[in-house]
Amino acid sequence: MVSCGAAEERVRVPVMRARWRTLTFVHWPMDPEAVQALLPEELTVDRYDGTAWVTLALFLMADVRLPGMPSALPALPDFPQTNLRTYVRHRGGRDGLWLFSVDVGCPAMWAARAIGAPYTPASVDLCRSGDTVVYSGSRWTGDARYRLAVRPGDPVELTERDHWLVSRWRAYTRRAGLLWESAVEHEPWPLNSARVEALEENLTAAAGLPAPLGEPVVRFSRPVRDVRLGMARPARGVGRSRPAHPGRGA
């Protein structure tokens, strides 16, 4: 199993710990100007060979522990979650993720809206049918919904683009007129190929995104353990981050 790079910084005091299981990435190339129009002014869309990318990340949250939950107590019940995200750089150069939406049915997670995280109440399901994994969901308000069926394949020889898409170690949110960042730490992604058997979604349209510029790149991941999400803090203008490669930065 080939994996991606390690986290940029340690999260020593996490506000949430979990395992991520049965994860599928659906990456679409997008017009960078259209994506930029949806971002806060402090963030610039990150580009790979001049193109923006938007990703649907669908997975199972397992063994979730929130602040103050002693290890002796049972974790929260496992639940599926679906994120719609793009890739950005802060004006100081630090790269990361901007989340357009986080669809989840677990009420305990909705409290993250207090720090600007775009958690949206939804009915979300994840199941297996033979060798196929099926993800589906619909929001409790509005008509945004999706259904994805994928068949995981063999380990992939990772490209530079694979690393660029999934080796991201902070998420940005906006609250009370300020931009905030939250660090994340976990083991490298072990990625496989995946074949799409069915895909219907309008989450991208609900976020205001245009039609993609091409077919999606799809990857499946085996579980990652001990995911550690750090406390939100005001976004810093400088700090450790990957440099933008020539032709691949903002």
BELCORHU-V797938 format. One record per backbone hydrogen bond with DSSP energy under -1.0 kcal/mol. NH is the residue of the N-H (numbers start at 1). CO is the residue of the C=O. Records with the same first field share a line. If there is no record, write none. Layout:
# BELCORHU-V797938
NH: CO / CO
This chain:
# BELCORHU-V797938
4: 189
15: 229
16: 229
17: 65
18: 227
19: 62
20: 224
21: 60
23: 221
24: 58
25: 219
26: 56
27: 217
28: 54
30: 52
35: 31
36: 32
37: 33
38: 35
39: 36
43: 40
44: 89
46: 87
48: 51
51: 48
52: 30
54: 28
55: 85
56: 26
57: 83
58: 24
59: 81
60: 21
61: 79
62: 19
65: 17
69: 66
73: 70
76: 64
79: 61
81: 59
82: 103
83: 57
84: 101
85: 55
86: 98
88: 96
89: 44
90: 94
91: 42
93: 90
96: 88
97: 170
98: 86
100: 84
101: 84
102: 118
103: 82
104: 120
109: 106
110: 107
112: 109
113: 110
114: 111
115: 112
116: 113
117: 112
119: 117
120: 102
122: 104
123: 138
125: 136
127: 134
129: 132
132: 129
133: 150
134: 127
135: 148
136: 125
137: 146
138: 123
139: 144
140: 121
146: 137
147: 200
148: 135
149: 198
150: 133
151: 195
153: 193
156: 191
163: 159
164: 160
165: 161
166: 162
167: 163
168: 166
171: 182
172: 97
173: 180
175: 178
178: 175
180: 173
181: 233
182: 171
184: 169
185: 228
191: 2
192: 220
193: 154
195: 151
197: 149
198: 149
200: 147
202: 145
206: 202
207: 203
208: 205
209: 204
213: 29
217: 27
219: 25
220: 192
221: 23
222: 190
224: 20
227: 18
228: 185
229: 16
230: 183
233: 181
235: 179
248: 245
